[in-house]
């Protein structure tokens, strides 16, 4: 079935959110800080992996996740009733698929900084050796493809508190967050 892979992705995201919701706010924040400290011990490894992925030649990547591609997929998912409206970010709770799509169209960035992106770069999808803090792998690459680098950064930003995300961006050698692109790519993720 054509939507089955996307449906599994949405189910995985819902499952991940449910796991996160099992923790109280303070306990979850403490857990995320603990995980971030483990990653931060060898931050260079994680940043290096991200830089390596983002520096791959886009012409060698056969998968497209650029805005033309993902916007068409978002429209198709709304038309097919495949957007999980019961599991939206709080800021979009109660919105219809058509309202989400209209907001997506309204806030679409004018340009893209295309790189090879993971597409669902969360802490759960980065494997770190607990003893050394070294990166051992990256999983769940079903949305890997050529996309704007802010797609990966938005997904990661949603998981981290402000301080660790700012530290990550500083190590990533970006001058600061592009708030409009972060908000857009978080919204775009609601469709998948």
ABEGO torsion letter per residue (X at the ends): XAAAAAAAAAAAAAAAAAAAAABBAAAAAAAAAAAAAAAAAAAAAAAAAAAAAAABBAAABABBABAAAAAAAAAAAAAAGABBAABBBAAABGBBAAAAAAAAAAABBABBBBBBBAGBBBAAABBBBAAAGBBAEBBGAAABEBBBAAAAAAAAAAABBAAAAAAAAAAAGBAEBBAAAAAAAAAAAAAX
